[in-house]
Amino acid sequence: MALLAGLLGLGGAAQANGFYFKPVTAGSPLLTELRVGVTTAAVELNESVLFLPGQVDLRLSNITAEAIFGGVDLDVFDIPGDLRPVLGASLSVNGTDSWAWAGVNYHVSMLEPLFFEFTLGGVVHNGYLDNPPAGRDAYGCRALIYASGGFGVKLSDSMTASLTLDHGSHARLCGTQNPGFNALSFKLGYIF
């Protein structure tokens, strides 16, 4: 098992130098954090108030997992934060829509231990493309633009907790109807 962890770059403890982010260097792990959590996909955005959630149905709809990899430390360019590749999936527990995404995560440690994140990328889903039954949305395209924003807290050198608002949309590239999806996720993370 230790050999497998070493080959995958999962060995080693989190850096204790005050930096949350670990850039990829020789001998450093490729996977820097793994997050698992719960999601409610019934979020209506209040577009007149900077797209903040208007109505939220807190019933669990999905189980979510996210893998964050080492990337670029922007501090070397006098820009606060880090850019990190991310892969994730949100699997429905009630027979509705599931989705998987890939993107680039911008992570900024604000006031230790607090942090802010924004992710931009692409997402694929198994929802309806057109003619959905009552209570479901039609997304128009199988692949959508993905964006998420959130904040969190570093609980220890190896644990995080975060709350994110996730959004998928085709930006009217697949027709005039564009309900998109909005989800609110709470995740616990383990830093390698």
C-alpha positions as CSV (number, residue, x, y, z in Angstrom):
1,M,0.0,0.0,0.0
2,A,2.9,2.4,0.8
3,L,4.4,1.6,-2.6
4,L,1.1,2.5,-4.3
5,A,0.8,5.7,-2.3
6,G,4.3,6.7,-3.2
7,L,3.7,6.0,-7.0
8,L,0.6,8.1,-6.9
9,G,2.4,10.9,-5.0
10,L,0.1,10.6,-2.0
11,G,2.8,10.3,0.6
12,G,4.0,13.1,2.8
13,A,2.4,15.5,5.2
14,A,1.0,18.9,4.4
15,Q,3.5,21.7,4.4
16,A,3.8,23.5,7.7
17,N,5.3,26.7,6.3
18,G,1.9,28.6,6.4
19,F,1.1,28.0,2.8
20,Y,-2.0,26.0,2.0
21,F,-1.0,25.3,-1.6
22,K,1.7,23.0,-2.7
23,P,3.1,23.5,-6.2
24,V,4.2,20.5,-8.2
25,T,7.9,20.0,-7.7
26,A,10.2,17.0,-8.0
27,G,9.1,14.6,-5.3
28,S,6.0,16.4,-4.3
29,P,2.5,14.7,-4.5
30,L,0.5,15.3,-7.7
31,L,-2.8,15.1,-5.7
32,T,-2.7,17.8,-3.0
33,E,-6.3,17.6,-1.6
34,L,-9.3,15.3,-1.8
35,R,-12.7,16.7,-0.8
36,V,-15.9,14.8,-0.2
37,G,-19.3,16.3,0.7
38,V,-23.0,16.7,0.2
39,T,-24.9,18.9,-2.3
40,T,-28.3,20.3,-2.7
41,A,-29.1,21.0,-6.4
42,A,-32.3,23.0,-5.7
43,V,-30.9,26.5,-5.6
44,E,-32.5,29.5,-7.3
45,L,-30.2,32.4,-7.8
46,N,-31.3,36.0,-7.0
47,E,-29.8,37.6,-10.1
48,S,-30.5,41.1,-8.8
49,V,-28.2,40.6,-5.8
50,L,-24.9,39.5,-7.5
51,F,-26.2,35.9,-8.1
52,L,-26.4,35.1,-4.4
53,P,-28.7,32.2,-3.5
54,G,-32.4,33.3,-3.3
55,Q,-34.2,30.1,-2.4
56,V,-32.4,27.0,-1.3
57,D,-34.0,23.6,-0.7
58,L,-31.6,22.0,1.8
59,R,-32.6,18.4,1.1
60,L,-29.7,16.3,0.1
61,S,-29.6,15.5,-3.6
62,N,-26.0,14.6,-4.5
63,I,-22.8,13.2,-3.0
64,T,-19.8,15.2,-4.3
65,A,-16.1,14.4,-4.6
66,E,-13.3,16.7,-5.8
67,A,-9.6,16.1,-6.5
68,I,-7.3,19.1,-6.4
69,F,-3.8,18.9,-7.9
70,G,-0.7,21.0,-7.5
71,G,-0.4,23.9,-9.8
72,V,1.1,27.4,-10.0
73,D,1.9,29.6,-7.0
74,L,1.0,33.1,-8.2
75,D,2.8,34.8,-5.3
76,V,6.0,34.6,-7.5
77,F,4.2,37.1,-9.8
78,D,3.1,39.3,-6.9
79,I,-0.4,38.1,-7.3
80,P,-2.0,36.5,-4.2
81,G,-3.2,33.0,-4.6
82,D,-2.7,29.8,-6.5
83,L,-4.0,28.2,-9.7
84,R,-4.7,24.5,-9.4
85,P,-6.3,21.9,-11.7
86,V,-9.4,20.2,-10.3
87,L,-11.6,17.3,-11.2
88,G,-14.9,16.6,-9.6
89,A,-18.1,14.7,-9.7
90,S,-21.5,15.1,-8.1
91,L,-23.6,11.9,-8.1
92,S,-27.4,12.0,-7.5
93,V,-28.8,10.1,-4.6
94,N,-32.5,10.6,-5.7
95,G,-32.5,9.8,-9.4
96,T,-32.1,13.4,-10.7
97,D,-29.1,14.9,-12.4
98,S,-25.4,14.0,-11.8
99,W,-22.5,15.8,-13.3
100,A,-18.7,15.7,-13.6
101,W,-16.4,18.7,-14.1
102,A,-12.8,19.7,-14.8
103,G,-11.4,23.1,-14.4
104,V,-8.9,25.5,-12.9
105,N,-9.3,26.5,-9.3
106,Y,-8.1,29.9,-8.1
107,H,-7.4,29.7,-4.3
108,V,-6.6,32.6,-2.0
109,S,-5.8,32.3,1.7
110,M,-7.4,35.4,3.2
111,L,-6.9,35.6,6.9
112,E,-5.5,32.3,8.1
113,P,-7.2,29.9,8.4
114,L,-9.9,31.3,6.0
115,F,-9.7,30.9,2.2
116,F,-11.7,31.9,-0.9
117,E,-11.9,29.9,-4.1
118,F,-13.3,30.3,-7.7
119,T,-13.3,27.5,-10.3
120,L,-13.9,27.9,-14.0
121,G,-14.1,25.0,-16.4
122,G,-16.4,22.6,-18.2
123,V,-19.0,20.1,-16.9
124,V,-20.9,17.2,-18.4
125,H,-24.2,16.0,-17.0
126,N,-26.8,13.2,-17.5
127,G,-29.8,15.5,-17.3
128,Y,-32.4,16.2,-20.0
129,L,-31.4,18.1,-23.1
130,D,-35.0,18.9,-24.1
131,N,-38.6,18.0,-23.2
132,P,-38.1,17.4,-19.5
133,P,-40.9,16.0,-17.3
134,A,-42.5,18.3,-14.8
135,G,-40.2,19.5,-12.1
136,R,-37.0,18.9,-14.1
137,D,-34.9,21.2,-16.4
138,A,-33.7,20.8,-19.9
139,Y,-30.1,21.9,-20.3
140,G,-29.9,22.1,-24.1
141,C,-26.3,20.7,-24.3
142,R,-24.6,17.7,-22.7
143,A,-21.4,19.8,-22.0
144,L,-21.8,23.1,-20.2
145,I,-19.6,25.9,-18.8
146,Y,-18.9,25.3,-15.1
147,A,-18.2,28.0,-12.5
148,S,-18.1,27.8,-8.7
149,G,-17.2,30.1,-5.9
150,G,-16.9,29.5,-2.3
151,F,-15.1,30.0,1.0
152,G,-13.7,27.7,3.6
153,V,-11.6,27.2,6.6
154,K,-8.4,25.2,7.2
155,L,-9.3,23.2,10.2
156,S,-5.7,21.7,10.6
157,D,-2.6,21.1,8.6
158,S,-4.4,18.2,6.9
159,M,-8.2,19.1,7.0
160,T,-10.4,21.7,5.4
161,A,-14.1,22.5,5.3
162,S,-15.7,24.5,2.5
163,L,-19.0,25.8,1.2
164,T,-19.4,26.4,-2.6
165,L,-22.0,27.6,-5.0
166,D,-21.7,25.7,-8.2
167,H,-23.3,26.7,-11.6
168,G,-23.5,25.0,-15.0
169,S,-24.8,26.8,-18.0
170,H,-24.5,26.8,-21.8
171,A,-24.6,30.6,-22.0
172,R,-27.3,30.5,-24.7
173,L,-24.9,28.6,-27.1
174,C,-27.4,25.7,-27.4
175,G,-30.6,27.8,-27.8
176,T,-32.5,30.5,-26.0
177,Q,-33.6,28.3,-23.1
178,N,-30.8,28.3,-20.5
179,P,-32.0,27.2,-17.0
180,G,-28.6,25.9,-16.1
181,F,-28.1,24.3,-12.8
182,N,-27.2,25.7,-9.4
183,A,-26.0,23.7,-6.4
184,L,-24.8,24.4,-2.9
185,S,-22.1,22.0,-1.6
186,F,-20.5,21.5,1.7
187,K,-17.2,19.5,1.6
188,L,-14.6,18.2,4.0
189,G,-11.1,18.0,2.5
190,Y,-8.0,16.0,3.3
191,I,-4.7,17.7,2.4
192,F,-1.9,15.3,1.4
